[in-house]
Amino acid sequence: MQHVAADAELITLDEPASGFATIALANEATLIHADGTPCAITDVQPGDRIRATGTAGNTATLSADKIVLLTIDKTSSMKTATPDPATAGRIAFVSDRAGNQEIYTMHADGSNLQRLTRSATRDDSPAWSPDGTRIAFRSFRGDEIDIYVVNVDGSSLQRLRINKGWVVNPSWSPDGMRIALHAFHRGKPEIHVVNADGSNLQRLTPRGSTGTAPTWSPDGNRIAFVSDRDGNAEIYVMQADGSNPQRRTTHAARDFTPAWSPDGNRIAFASNRAGNFGIYVMQADGTKLQRLTSATADALNPAWSPDGTHIVFSSNRAGNWDIYSIHADGSNLQRRTTSPADDIDPAWAP
């Protein structure tokens, strides 16, 4: 099936022009009548037949030669925010170098360190907004633990007021409109989504079925998360509305902190299946598992570079926890922080 982008003006067939070809269109895709005039996607119903011509791999304009069965993809990708060039390549992370855990940012090579938050308590779990202008994080400041959002220059701090007690692991939707997180109900972690202003909190995972560390797929259609619903911590993927959860790892060890590659084809995660925790990568369907880090130290919290060529993570291989980067194939390990303090929870700006 050929998926056509929302801004597509023409249709490309993925099957020969003879017979029927199936095309899935995003809701906002543009159709063209045989006379060249636009046809709104809202005017076409699932199963409608339109006429098109073309051969496999070629652009097909609408004409009267061949019949094509049209299906409308109701789970088409959401629009994504445009990243801010000023923050491109920066990495946010957590450090206790000032005495307590705070959010810092730096260039991908470890230079230009900047402190973002200043709290007397603890700030952690940073997550960049898709446009790179804001960072969501968990904070212990105030009267209870909550998710906060702040501009990357430290201004305009906003508390979302989730009011769910222990909340953690914020993750932005690709359009920047919502934030996924996990919160606890009677001691059980559950996946929720909330508008970026803190309104309209919705639970995605069922009561009694655990879910932690949610992360949105780049197309906005799916959420990867961790659950021990089958006995131990494994990686799962569900639809963005919480439906159709699918288990992606099946190991007796613990698998944590999934992270989607920018193209949505792979998932990086941390696992202790080799004894200590290491960084692994698999296809989004759970196949082609590869370990990237050595078994001589722990490594946690993987995050992809925007171009998908590198993965950043935290490791204690030098004695304390520091930020490291590695090529997505496991080569060229580089240490990015060298503080005697602990640096953890890296997040790469889009």
N, C-alpha and C positions, 0 to 999 in steps of 0.2 A: 504494500500500500504506500502510495506517495503522499507525504505530508507537505502541505503548501504553507509557507510562512504567511503571517497576518498581513504583511505589506506586499505580498506577491500580486502582480498585475496579470500574469499569464500562468497557465497550468502546464506542468511538465509530466508527461506520461511515464510510468515505470513499467508498462507492459506494451507489447506491440499494438498497433492501432486496430488490428483485426479483432473482432469480438469485443468483449466487455473489459474495461479497465476500471479499477476502483481507486478513487482519489479521495483523500481526507483533507478537508479544508478547515483552516482556522476560522473562528466565527467572524472575524473582521476581514477575511480575505476578499479580494475584488474579482468578480467574474466579468467576462466580456461576452456580450451577445454576438451573434453572427454578423450583425451590421456594425460592430465595433463599439457600440454604446455600453456603458457600465451596467452591471446587474448586481444589485445589492445582495449580500449573502442572506439577509433576512427574507428575501423573496424566494429563496430556494429551500425546499423541504427535504429531509432525509429520504432517499430513495427516488427523488426526481431524476428524470433522464434528460440530459442535455446532449447537444451534438458537438463533437470535436473531431479534429483531424490531427495527425502527427504520427511519428514513429517513436519507438522506445528511446528515451533520453533526449528527445527534442522538445522544444517549446510547442505547445499545442494551442492555437487560437481557436475560438469557437467558430464552427462552420457547419455545413449540413452533410458531411460525408460519413462520419462514424458515430455510433451511439456510445456514450460513456455513462456508466452508472455512478451517480454522485452520492457520496455519503458525507455528512457534516460531522466533524470531530468536535464533540461537546466538551472535551477536556483539553482543548488546545492550549498552547503555552501562553502564560500571562506576559504582558509587556514587562520588559526589564528596564530598570533605571540606568541612566548613563553615568558611568564613573567620572569623578572629578580628577582631571589630570594632576592636580596639585598633590593628591594623596596617593597616586599610583605607585606601587612598589613598596609602600610602607607596611610595617608589621607592628601590630599592637600586641602587647603581652603583659603579664602580671609579674611584678617583682616586689620583694620585701627589702630592697636595698636602702630604703629610707626608714626602716623599722617595722612597718606594717605593709600588707599587700596593697599595692596601688597599680593603676593602669599606666603604662608607658607606651610610646611609639618610637620607632626607629626606621631608618632605611633598611632595605633588604640585606645590605652588606654589614649591618650593625652600626653604622655611623649615624650622626645627627639624632642622638637620644633626646627625647622630650618627655617630661612627666605630664600626664593628662589629668589625673585626679589627685585630690588632696583631702584625705579623710582621716579621722582619728581611729577608724575601725578597720574595715577590710573591703576592698573592691576587687572583683575577679570576673572571669568568664566574658572577656570582651568580644564583641561581634560587630563588624563593620556594616553600616547600611550599604545597599547596593550602589548608591551614588558616591560613596566614600566620604561623605560630609559629616556623618554622625557615627557614634559608637554606642551600642547598648551594652550594659554590663550589670552584674549583680553587685549589690552593696549591702553591708550590714549597718550602714548609718541610719539614723532616724529611729522610729519606735519599733520597726520590724524589718526583716530582710525583704528586699524588693528589687525590681528591675528599674534601672535608670537609663536615660538616654542623654548624651552630651555631644555638643559639636566637637570636631576634632581639634579646635583651638582651646577647648576647655570651657567654653561659654554655653549659656542656655541649658543648664542642667535641669532635667525634667524627671520627676518620679512618676512611674506608670500606675502605682497604687493597685497592684494585682490583688492584694489582700488575701493571699493564699498561704501565708506562713513561709515555709522554706521553698523558694523558687530559684531556679538556676538554668544555665545553658540557653540564653536567648539566641535565636537564629532568625534573621530577616528573610521575608519572602523576596523573590527577585524584583518585584515591583516596588518594594519598600513600604507597602501599605500595612503589612502585618508582621508580627513577631511570634515565632513558635518558642515554647519553653516547657520545662517540666516543673510541676508543683505537686505537693503531697496532699493526699486525702487519707486520713486515718493511718498514717505511716506508709502508705503506698504511693510511689511516684507515678504521675499521670501526665500525658502530653496534652498541652493546651495551645491554642492560638489566640492572639489578642491584637486588636488594632494598634498601630504604632503610637497612638495617643493614649493607650491604656484602656480603651473602651471595648465592649463587646467580647469579653472573655468566653471562649468556647472550649469544652473538653473534647478531645479527639479519640482517646483510648478508653475502653470500657472500664467501669469500676472493677477493682480487683485484678486488673491486668496491667502490670507495671510497664512504664515507658519512661526513658530518660534520654538525654543528649540528642534532641531532635535537630535535624539539619535539612533545609529545603533543597530539593534538586534545582539545577539551574533553570529548567523550564517551568518551575513552579507547580508541576503536577503531582510530585511525590515528596514524601518526607522519610528520610532514613532515621532510625532511632535504635536504642538499645532496650532490650527487655529480657527478663528472666522467666517469662511466662511458661517456658518449656523446661525449666529446671536450673539453667545457668544463663549468664549474660551472653546474649547473641545479638547480631545485627539483623534488623528487620527493615523492610520498606513498605510503606502504605501509601494510598492515595492521599492527597492533601486535605481531603475531608474526613480522613480517618478510616476509610473503608479499605477492604481487601489487603490486610497486612500479610506480608510474605516474608518468611524466614530466609536469610541470605547466608548465614554461617551455621555450621552444625558441628561444633567442636566441644569437647568436654571442658576446655579451658574457658576463660572469660574474654569476651570481645567488647571493646569500648570505643567511644568517641568517633563515630563515622564521619567522613568528610567527602562530599561529592567532588569529582574532578570538574573543571569548568565546562567540559563538553557533555557532562552527565553520563559518560560511558563507564566510569570507574568509581570505586569507593575506597578510600584509604581508611584504616582504622588501627587501633592498638589492641594487641592480644598477648596473653602470657602463655600461649600454647607451646612455646619452646622453653618454658621455665621462667624467664624474666619477660617483662613487657617489651615488645618490639613493634615497629611500624610495618603494616602489611597493606597490600593493594590487591583488589580483586575487580573483576568486571561487575557491573551493577546487578547482574543476575546471579552473582555468587561464584562464578567460574574463574579459572585462571588465577588462582591465588599465588602471590609472590611476596616473600619477606624482603624488606628493603634494608633493615638495620641489623647489625651483628648481635650475637647472643651474649655479649660480654657486659652489657649494661641495660638499664631500663630506658625506654623511649615511649612517650605518650603524646596525645593531643596533636595529631597531624592536621595540617592545613595546606591547601594547594596554592601555588602562585597563580595569578590571573591567566597566564598563558598555558598552564598545565604542565610545565616542564620541570618544576621543582616542588618539593614538599618541605615545609618547615615543621619542627616538632621540638619538644622539650626532652632533655635527657640528663641523666646523672653520671655519665661516663667519665667526667672529669672530677668527680667527687661530690660536687653540688649540682643543682639543676640549672642548666643553661639552655639557650635557644640554639638550635642547629638547623641547617638546611641540607638537602640532599637532592640529587637529580631523581626524577620520577622513575628511573630504571635502577636506582640504588647506588649509583656511582657519585663520586665527588662530594663526600661528606665535608661540611664546613661548619665550624663553630662561629656563632654570630654574637654571643654575649660572653663576657669574661669576668663578670662581677663575682666576688666571693659570696654574694647573696644568692637566693634561689630565684630563677627566672622561669616561668611556666606559662601555659595557656596561650601560645601564639595564635594570631589571626592575621591573615594577609589581606591587605586592602584590595578591592576589586580594580 
